[in-house]
Amino acid sequence: MTNTAAIPSLDKAQAFTGRTHKLFIGGQWVEPMEEESFSTENPATGKKLAIVSKATAKDVDRAVAAARAAMNSSEWSEMKPSVRAKLMFRLADLLEANIDEFAALESLDNGKPVRDARYFDLPHAIETIRYNAGWATKLNGETIALSGPGTWHAYTLREPVGVVAQIVPWNAPIAMAAAKIAPALAAGCAIILKPAEETPLTALRLTHLIEEVGFPAGAFNLLTGFGDTAGAALTAHPDVDKVTFTGSTEVGRLILKAAAGNFKRVTLELGGKTPVIVMPDANVAQAIEGAARSIFTNTGQVCNAGSRLFVHQSHFDEVVEGVSKIAKAIKIGSGLDADTQMGPVISRTQRDRIRGYVSSGVQQGAMLYAGGEELDREGYFVSPTILTDTDAEMAVRREEIFGPVLCAMSFGEDELEQIATNANASEYGLGAVIWTNNLSAAHLLARKLKAGTVRVNGGGLDPALPFGGFKQSGWGRENGREGIEAYTETKAVAVAL
């Protein structure tokens, strides 16, 4: 039985799920044009959780028009950067004041342990908003010395890119919404946010806070609905200037095609198959804990999950056994249970997909070192799983699974070039993790790895650190200076004196 007595603000979160959830367009809560809705479910139980409005292409037209009107209005386009920053700081303060309600709502909607939402996802979202609020007053151009004939005053301006469609995934709904919204608002863009159809509730609740803060009408709009209708209409809309998307590489390709119509600016944060490399001189105890955390956190539903483990042969048995021991001890259950360490995956479809990858790997000769068993309980649960004896052609080792499945491999050489070659043997290049006490090896290997983010001996995300991938892991960067500049256009001005 789930013990929910110790979950703060759970009653508020449950009450919110039962509310009427409309679309937010032009500063107003409105019914969808087709007057359709859909239901979401709690992945820990498989039971209906909320009924949400279903946006269609007609609603997309309304939201884009509202966003364009905001971009053309003096209230938003001429708002002083310091005022934008103050609105954003106020939003962060409100989110922090309601942090327990958001954590409970995130757990109900996504299934993740409420403790993880409360002490990681929400603080990260709040810090992301505050970090980007600081950028609002620092988007400066520069003066440029020209070498041609004459005397010139030449300079550049940073201007908002315009109307932005933002499509976020279901694995970290509130954190990803903040990562999209914050830099766009700081840059002065107008937003249409579409949360994943599986997890719209924290985005809806956040929209109520945005309304309370008092951003100008149309500066922020929210459409709940499905990717193949509302999402497709947004990405193809001729009056959308930029699309930013986090999700699968397959959908990323569709967005690129849709964006070609008016050459929208595009930022894509896509799939990953992150290698975790344990060198012979690594602190083995730390590497074991880090490797387990990298793949089992958020039930492995992390684009940067460390799903490929490369361990020097001198430590291979110890590391794999250590990670296996952690996997077997993980308490699996409802995210609302205070003792839960790993919640369900998002849906029945995702659960069956993960099981299919594991079965395929075993049938092709992989050894099931830990996990893999089906869990007989309501909801969509998958046991932490470790496979050995995989080869590079197996789908379980090659493709992104988005679940708690780890492929462990040993290596004997200390030649950094060969280690990097093995780690880079993937169509993805989102992240990489190195465990070593050799400072030179860490820096040299980091240079050789084809990944957008390389972490050495642990570490996590920070809103100041650019995040994005090489190869088929996406285009562009989020976070940091690069992340906010992606929401701007550079204009060059040259004046003859």
C-alpha positions as CSV (number, residue, x, y, z in Angstrom):
1,M,0.0,0.0,0.0
2,T,1.3,3.5,-0.9
3,N,2.0,5.7,2.1
4,T,0.9,9.2,0.9
5,A,0.4,10.7,4.4
6,A,3.8,12.5,4.3
7,I,3.4,14.1,0.9
8,P,2.9,17.9,1.4
9,S,0.3,19.6,-0.7
10,L,-0.9,16.3,-2.2
11,D,-4.5,17.4,-1.6
12,K,-3.9,20.6,-3.6
13,A,-2.4,18.7,-6.5
14,Q,-5.2,16.2,-6.6
15,A,-7.7,19.0,-6.5
16,F,-6.0,20.6,-9.5
17,T,-6.2,17.4,-11.5
18,G,-10.0,17.5,-11.2
19,R,-10.3,21.1,-12.5
20,T,-11.5,22.1,-15.9
21,H,-8.3,22.6,-18.0
22,K,-8.7,25.0,-20.9
23,L,-6.2,26.5,-23.4
24,F,-4.4,29.8,-22.5
25,I,-4.4,32.1,-25.5
26,G,-3.9,35.9,-25.6
27,G,-4.0,36.2,-21.8
28,Q,-7.4,34.3,-21.5
29,W,-8.4,30.8,-20.6
30,V,-10.5,29.6,-23.6
31,E,-12.3,26.5,-24.8
32,P,-10.7,24.7,-27.8
33,M,-12.4,25.5,-31.2
34,E,-13.4,21.9,-31.7
35,E,-14.6,21.6,-28.1
36,E,-12.7,18.3,-27.7
37,S,-10.7,17.0,-24.8
38,F,-8.6,13.9,-23.8
39,S,-7.8,12.2,-20.6
40,T,-4.4,11.6,-19.1
41,E,-3.5,8.8,-16.7
42,N,-1.4,8.1,-13.7
43,P,1.4,5.8,-14.9
44,A,1.7,4.3,-11.4
45,T,-1.8,3.0,-11.6
46,G,-2.8,3.1,-15.2
47,K,-6.0,4.9,-14.1
48,K,-7.5,8.2,-15.5
49,L,-6.0,11.3,-13.9
50,A,-7.3,14.4,-15.6
51,I,-9.3,15.6,-18.6
52,V,-7.5,18.2,-20.7
53,S,-8.5,20.4,-23.7
54,K,-7.4,19.1,-27.1
55,A,-6.0,21.8,-29.3
56,T,-6.2,21.6,-33.1
57,A,-4.9,23.6,-36.0
58,K,-7.6,26.2,-35.5
59,D,-6.4,26.8,-31.9
60,V,-2.8,27.0,-33.2
61,D,-3.9,29.8,-35.6
62,R,-5.4,31.7,-32.6
63,A,-2.3,31.2,-30.4
64,V,0.1,32.3,-33.2
65,A,-2.0,35.3,-33.9
66,A,-2.0,36.2,-30.2
67,A,1.8,35.8,-30.0
68,R,2.3,37.9,-33.1
69,A,0.1,40.6,-31.7
70,A,2.2,40.6,-28.5
71,M,5.4,40.9,-30.6
72,N,3.8,43.9,-32.4
73,S,2.6,45.6,-29.3
74,S,4.6,48.2,-27.5
75,E,3.6,46.7,-24.1
76,W,5.8,43.7,-24.8
77,S,8.2,44.7,-27.6
78,E,9.2,47.9,-25.8
79,M,9.2,46.6,-22.3
80,K,12.5,47.5,-20.6
81,P,14.8,44.5,-20.0
82,S,14.8,45.1,-16.3
83,V,11.0,44.9,-16.2
84,R,11.1,41.5,-18.1
85,A,13.7,40.4,-15.5
86,K,11.5,41.4,-12.6
87,L,8.5,39.5,-14.0
88,M,10.6,36.4,-14.3
89,F,12.0,36.7,-10.8
90,R,8.5,37.0,-9.6
91,L,7.5,33.9,-11.5
92,A,10.5,32.0,-9.9
93,D,9.4,33.2,-6.5
94,L,5.8,32.0,-7.0
95,L,7.0,28.6,-8.3
96,E,9.2,28.3,-5.2
97,A,6.3,29.2,-2.9
98,N,4.2,26.4,-4.5
99,I,7.0,23.9,-4.8
100,D,5.4,21.1,-2.8
101,E,2.2,21.3,-4.9
102,F,4.2,21.2,-8.1
103,A,6.2,18.2,-6.8
104,A,3.1,16.2,-6.0
105,L,1.5,17.1,-9.3
106,E,4.6,16.1,-11.2
107,S,4.6,12.8,-9.5
108,L,1.0,12.1,-10.3
109,D,1.4,13.1,-13.9
110,N,4.8,11.6,-14.7
111,G,5.2,8.9,-12.0
112,K,8.6,10.0,-10.8
113,P,9.3,9.9,-7.0
114,V,7.9,13.0,-5.4
115,R,11.2,13.4,-3.6
116,D,13.1,13.6,-6.9
117,A,10.6,16.2,-8.2
118,R,10.8,18.2,-5.0
119,Y,14.6,18.2,-4.5
120,F,15.9,18.1,-8.1
121,D,13.4,19.0,-10.9
122,L,11.7,21.9,-9.1
123,P,14.9,23.6,-7.7
124,H,16.4,23.2,-11.2
125,A,13.4,24.8,-12.9
126,I,13.4,27.7,-10.4
127,E,17.1,28.3,-10.8
128,T,16.8,28.1,-14.6
129,I,14.2,30.9,-14.5
130,R,16.3,33.1,-12.2
131,Y,19.5,32.5,-14.2
132,N,17.8,33.5,-17.5
133,A,16.1,36.5,-15.8
134,G,19.6,37.8,-15.3
135,W,20.3,37.6,-19.0
136,A,17.4,39.9,-19.9
137,T,19.6,43.0,-19.1
138,K,22.8,41.7,-20.7
139,L,21.8,40.9,-24.3
140,N,24.2,43.5,-25.8
141,G,25.6,44.0,-29.2
142,E,29.1,45.4,-29.9
143,T,30.8,48.1,-31.8
144,I,32.9,47.0,-34.7
145,A,35.9,48.7,-36.4
146,L,35.5,48.6,-40.2
147,S,38.5,48.6,-42.6
148,G,36.8,49.9,-45.8
149,P,37.1,53.5,-47.1
150,G,35.4,56.2,-45.1
151,T,34.6,56.8,-41.5
152,W,31.9,54.6,-40.0
153,H,30.1,53.9,-36.8
154,A,29.3,50.2,-37.0
155,Y,27.6,48.1,-34.4
156,T,25.4,45.0,-33.8
157,L,22.0,44.6,-32.1
158,R,20.5,41.5,-30.4
159,E,16.8,41.4,-31.2
160,P,14.2,38.7,-30.3
161,V,13.7,36.1,-33.0
162,G,9.9,36.6,-32.7
163,V,7.1,34.0,-32.2
164,V,8.5,30.8,-30.8
165,A,6.8,27.3,-30.7
166,Q,8.1,25.2,-27.8
167,I,7.4,21.5,-27.6
168,V,8.5,19.7,-24.5
169,P,8.7,16.0,-23.5
170,W,7.1,13.9,-20.8
171,N,10.2,12.8,-18.9
172,A,10.9,16.0,-17.0
173,P,7.9,18.2,-17.7
174,I,8.4,21.1,-15.3
175,A,12.2,21.3,-15.7
176,M,11.9,21.2,-19.5
177,A,9.2,23.7,-19.6
178,A,11.3,26.1,-17.6
179,A,14.3,25.5,-19.8
180,K,12.3,26.5,-22.9
181,I,10.2,29.4,-21.4
182,A,12.9,31.2,-19.4
183,P,15.4,32.2,-22.2
184,A,12.7,33.0,-24.6
185,L,10.9,35.4,-22.2
186,A,14.2,36.9,-21.2
187,A,15.0,37.6,-24.9
188,G,11.6,39.2,-25.4
189,C,10.1,36.5,-27.6
190,A,6.4,35.5,-27.6
191,I,5.8,31.9,-26.8
192,I,3.4,29.1,-27.6
193,L,4.2,26.2,-25.3
194,K,2.9,22.7,-26.1
195,P,3.5,20.2,-23.3
196,A,3.6,16.4,-24.0
197,E,0.1,15.0,-24.1
198,E,1.0,12.5,-21.4
199,T,2.1,15.1,-18.9
200,P,0.4,18.5,-19.3
201,L,-0.5,19.2,-15.7
202,T,2.5,21.1,-14.3
203,A,2.6,23.2,-17.5
204,L,-1.0,24.1,-16.9
205,R,-0.4,24.9,-13.3
206,L,2.7,27.0,-14.3
207,T,0.5,28.9,-16.7
208,H,-1.7,30.0,-13.8
209,L,1.4,31.4,-12.1
210,I,2.4,33.2,-15.3
211,E,-1.1,34.7,-15.5
212,E,-0.8,35.8,-11.9
213,V,2.6,37.5,-12.5
214,G,1.0,39.6,-15.2
215,F,3.0,39.1,-18.4
216,P,1.4,41.0,-21.3
217,A,-1.4,39.2,-23.2
218,G,0.0,36.9,-25.9
219,A,3.6,36.9,-24.6
220,F,2.9,33.4,-23.3
221,N,0.3,31.0,-24.7
222,L,-0.4,27.3,-23.8
223,L,-1.8,24.6,-26.0
224,T,-2.5,21.2,-24.7
225,G,-2.9,18.5,-27.3
226,F,-1.2,15.9,-29.5
227,G,1.9,16.0,-31.4
228,D,0.5,14.9,-34.7
229,T,-2.2,17.6,-34.7
230,A,-1.3,20.7,-32.5
231,G,2.4,20.0,-32.6
232,A,2.5,19.4,-36.4
233,A,0.4,22.6,-37.0
234,L,2.8,24.6,-34.8
235,T,5.9,23.5,-36.5
236,A,4.6,24.1,-40.0
237,H,2.8,27.4,-39.3
238,P,4.1,30.2,-41.6
239,D,4.0,32.9,-38.9
240,V,6.1,31.0,-36.4
241,D,9.7,32.2,-36.4
242,K,11.4,29.5,-34.4
243,V,10.7,26.0,-33.2
244,T,12.5,24.4,-30.2
245,F,11.8,20.7,-29.5
246,T,13.1,18.2,-27.1
247,G,12.3,14.5,-27.8
248,S,13.0,11.7,-30.2
249,T,15.3,11.9,-33.2
250,E,12.5,10.6,-35.4
251,V,10.2,13.5,-34.5
252,G,13.1,15.9,-34.9
253,R,13.4,14.9,-38.5
254,L,9.7,15.7,-39.1
255,I,10.2,19.1,-37.5
256,L,13.1,19.9,-39.8
257,K,10.9,19.2,-42.8
258,A,8.0,21.2,-41.5
259,A,10.3,24.2,-40.6
260,A,11.6,24.4,-44.2
261,G,8.5,26.2,-45.4
262,N,9.5,29.6,-44.0
263,F,13.0,28.7,-42.9
264,K,12.2,28.7,-39.2
265,R,15.1,28.8,-36.8
266,V,15.2,25.4,-35.1
267,T,16.7,24.1,-31.9
268,L,16.5,20.3,-31.4
269,E,17.6,18.3,-28.3
270,L,17.1,14.7,-29.4
271,G,18.2,11.2,-28.4
272,G,21.2,9.9,-26.7
273,K,23.2,6.8,-25.9
274,T,25.6,8.1,-23.4
275,P,28.8,6.2,-22.8
276,V,30.1,5.9,-19.2
277,I,33.8,5.1,-19.2
278,V,35.6,3.7,-16.1
279,M,39.3,4.0,-16.5
280,P,41.8,1.7,-14.6
281,D,42.8,4.5,-12.1
282,A,39.2,5.5,-11.3
283,N,37.7,5.6,-7.8
284,V,35.7,2.4,-8.2
285,A,33.2,3.0,-5.4
286,Q,32.3,6.4,-6.8
287,A,32.2,5.1,-10.4
288,I,29.7,2.3,-9.3
289,E,27.4,4.7,-7.6
290,G,27.7,7.2,-10.5
291,A,27.0,4.6,-13.2
292,A,23.9,3.3,-11.4
293,R,22.6,6.8,-10.8
294,S,23.2,7.7,-14.5
295,I,21.0,4.9,-15.8
296,F,18.4,4.3,-13.1
297,T,17.5,7.9,-12.2
298,N,14.1,8.9,-13.5
299,T,13.6,5.2,-14.5
300,G,16.2,5.7,-17.2
301,Q,13.9,8.1,-19.0
302,V,16.6,10.7,-19.5
303,C,18.0,11.7,-22.9
304,N,21.5,11.8,-21.4
305,A,21.2,8.5,-19.5
306,G,24.4,6.5,-19.2
307,S,23.1,3.4,-21.0
308,R,26.5,2.1,-22.3
309,L,29.0,1.2,-19.6
310,F,32.7,0.7,-20.6
311,V,34.8,-0.6,-17.8
312,H,38.5,-1.4,-17.8
313,Q,38.9,-5.2,-17.5
314,S,40.8,-4.8,-14.2
315,H,37.6,-3.4,-12.6
316,F,34.8,-4.9,-14.8
317,D,33.6,-7.6,-12.5
318,E,33.6,-5.4,-9.4
319,V,31.8,-2.5,-11.2
320,V,29.1,-4.6,-12.8
321,E,28.5,-6.5,-9.6
322,G,28.4,-3.2,-7.7
323,V,25.9,-1.7,-10.1
324,S,23.9,-4.9,-10.0
325,K,23.7,-4.8,-6.2
326,I,22.4,-1.3,-6.3
327,A,19.8,-2.2,-9.0
328,K,18.5,-5.2,-7.0
329,A,18.1,-3.0,-3.9
330,I,16.2,-0.2,-5.6
331,K,12.7,0.2,-4.2
332,I,10.2,0.4,-7.1
333,G,6.8,1.8,-6.6
334,S,4.4,4.7,-6.9
335,G,6.2,8.1,-6.9
336,L,3.9,9.2,-4.1
337,D,5.3,6.6,-1.8
338,A,8.0,8.4,0.3
339,D,10.1,5.3,0.2
340,T,10.1,4.9,-3.6
341,Q,13.5,5.2,-5.4
342,M,12.3,4.4,-8.9
343,G,8.8,5.0,-10.3
344,P,7.0,3.6,-13.3
345,V,7.8,4.4,-16.9
346,I,5.4,6.8,-18.6
347,S,3.0,4.4,-20.4
348,R,2.0,0.9,-21.3
349,T,3.5,1.5,-24.7
350,Q,6.8,2.5,-23.3
351,R,6.9,-0.4,-20.8
352,D,6.3,-2.9,-23.6
353,R,8.9,-1.2,-25.8
354,I,11.6,-1.5,-23.1
355,R,10.7,-5.2,-22.6
356,G,11.0,-5.8,-26.3
357,Y,14.5,-4.4,-26.4
358,V,15.6,-6.6,-23.5
359,S,14.0,-9.7,-25.0
360,S,15.6,-8.9,-28.4
361,G,19.1,-8.6,-26.8
362,V,18.8,-11.9,-24.9
363,Q,17.6,-13.7,-28.0
364,Q,20.6,-12.4,-29.9
365,G,23.0,-13.7,-27.2
366,A,23.3,-11.0,-24.6
367,M,23.5,-12.2,-21.0
368,L,20.9,-11.0,-18.5
369,Y,23.1,-10.1,-15.5
370,A,20.4,-8.4,-13.4
371,G,16.7,-7.6,-13.8
372,G,14.6,-8.2,-16.8
373,E,11.7,-9.8,-15.0
374,E,8.2,-8.7,-15.5
375,L,6.7,-7.0,-12.5
376,D,3.2,-8.2,-11.6
377,R,1.5,-5.0,-10.4
378,E,-0.8,-2.3,-11.6
379,G,0.9,0.5,-13.5
380,Y,3.8,0.6,-15.9
381,F,6.8,-0.7,-14.0
382,V,10.1,-2.0,-15.4
383,S,12.9,-3.6,-13.3
384,P,16.4,-2.1,-13.4
385,T,18.2,-4.3,-16.0
386,I,21.9,-5.0,-16.8
387,L,23.0,-6.8,-19.9
388,T,26.5,-8.1,-20.7
389,D,28.0,-9.8,-23.7
390,T,26.3,-7.5,-26.1
391,D,27.8,-6.5,-29.5
392,A,27.7,-3.3,-31.5
393,E,25.0,-4.6,-33.9
394,M,22.4,-5.4,-31.2
395,A,19.5,-2.9,-31.1
396,V,19.6,-2.9,-27.3
397,R,23.1,-1.5,-27.4
398,R,22.8,0.7,-30.5
399,E,19.4,2.4,-30.1
400,E,18.0,4.7,-27.5
401,I,15.7,2.7,-25.2
402,F,14.7,5.4,-22.7
403,G,14.4,3.0,-19.8
404,P,16.5,1.5,-17.0
405,V,18.5,-0.8,-19.2
406,L,22.3,-0.8,-19.1
407,C,24.7,-2.6,-21.5
408,A,28.0,-3.2,-19.8
409,M,31.3,-3.9,-21.7
410,S,34.9,-4.3,-20.8
411,F,38.0,-2.9,-22.5
412,G,41.7,-3.9,-22.0
413,E,43.6,-1.2,-23.8
414,D,44.7,2.0,-22.2
415,E,45.0,3.7,-25.6
416,L,42.7,6.7,-25.5
417,E,42.1,6.7,-29.2
418,Q,40.6,3.2,-29.1
419,I,38.5,4.0,-26.0
420,A,37.1,7.0,-27.8
421,T,36.4,5.1,-30.9
422,N,34.4,2.5,-29.0
423,A,32.5,5.2,-27.1
424,N,31.8,7.2,-30.3
425,A,30.4,4.1,-32.1
426,S,26.9,5.5,-32.0
427,E,24.7,7.7,-34.2
428,Y,24.2,9.8,-31.1
429,G,26.5,12.3,-29.4
430,L,24.6,14.0,-26.6
431,G,26.8,13.2,-23.6
432,A,29.6,11.2,-22.1
433,V,30.9,10.4,-18.6
434,I,34.5,9.7,-17.6
435,W,35.7,8.2,-14.3
436,T,39.4,8.7,-13.8
437,N,41.9,10.3,-11.5
438,N,44.3,11.0,-14.3
439,L,44.0,14.7,-15.2
440,S,45.7,14.4,-18.5
441,A,43.6,11.4,-19.6
442,A,40.4,13.2,-18.6
443,H,41.2,16.3,-20.7
444,L,42.6,14.3,-23.7
445,L,39.7,11.8,-23.7
446,A,37.1,14.7,-23.4
447,R,38.6,16.2,-26.6
448,K,38.2,12.9,-28.5
449,L,34.6,12.1,-27.5
450,K,32.0,13.2,-29.9
451,A,29.5,14.5,-27.4
452,G,28.0,17.9,-26.5
453,T,28.6,17.4,-22.8
454,V,31.4,15.5,-21.1
455,R,31.3,15.1,-17.3
456,V,34.3,13.8,-15.4
457,N,33.9,12.1,-12.0
458,G,30.2,13.1,-11.7
459,G,28.5,16.4,-11.9
460,G,25.1,17.4,-13.3
461,L,23.2,19.9,-15.3
462,D,23.5,23.6,-14.6
463,P,21.6,26.4,-16.4
464,A,24.9,28.2,-17.0
465,L,26.3,25.2,-18.9
466,P,25.4,24.9,-22.6
467,F,23.6,21.6,-23.4
468,G,23.0,19.9,-26.7
469,G,24.4,17.2,-28.9
470,F,26.6,16.2,-31.8
471,K,25.5,14.0,-34.7
472,Q,21.9,12.9,-34.5
473,S,21.4,14.2,-30.9
474,G,20.3,17.5,-32.2
475,W,21.0,21.0,-33.4
476,G,21.9,24.0,-31.4
477,R,22.4,24.5,-27.6
478,E,20.2,25.3,-24.7
479,N,21.2,26.9,-21.4
480,G,24.1,29.4,-20.9
481,R,24.8,32.3,-23.2
482,E,24.3,30.1,-26.2
483,G,20.9,29.1,-25.1
484,I,19.5,32.6,-24.8
485,E,21.3,33.9,-27.9
486,A,19.4,31.1,-29.8
487,Y,16.3,33.2,-29.2
488,T,17.8,36.3,-30.9
489,E,18.7,37.5,-34.3
490,T,21.9,39.6,-34.8
491,K,21.4,42.8,-36.8
492,A,24.4,44.7,-38.1
493,V,24.2,48.5,-38.5
494,A,26.8,50.7,-40.3
495,V,26.4,54.5,-40.3
496,A,28.7,56.6,-42.5
497,L,30.0,59.6,-40.6
